[in-house]
């Protein structure tokens, strides 16, 4: 292809190889199940201890997903419906052969901290974290990483250029933390 030389090919190939190492959450999100994004995938990750096979077995055994935090009848039905389609099962199996799921532990850090059992939402651009890495940190502290501010939100971590989530948190009286305050509180636990 024009303008696509050996260097471009090497970079593309290296990116493909690097992407073969992924996480449970990224793998499930990549399957494009309706309404199953990062937040729902993190709940599945916790429920099935980072095991894709355990998740699949649960589906096959008519697991009731409505018992999970934030899962209603629609998400429950979407998961079960997705696994009834032959092309989806093929994709699920074949991509697992080509990838390695990183072995990460749920709640690897102490749960004796101010965030344990709480719901934390993040907004704005952070200095030290991507959205995936901050959510992994939140989960490791025994907290739930939320995607929207509501009355059930306990903390809002606020980065640069925060928008409507900050306004809503302030209106609901939710404790707002800077990234530095969050890190300091996590360290002191």
Secondary structure, 3 states (H helix, E strand, C coil): CCCCCHHHHHHHHHHHHHHCEECHHHHHHHCCCCCCCHHHHHHHHHHCCCCHHHHHHHHHCCCCHHHCCCCCHHHHHHHHHHCCCHHHHHHHHHHHHHCEECCCCCCCCCCCCCCCCCEEEEECECCCCCHHHHHHHHHHCCCEEECCCCCCCCEEEECECCCHHHHHHHHHCCEEEEHHHHHHHHHHC
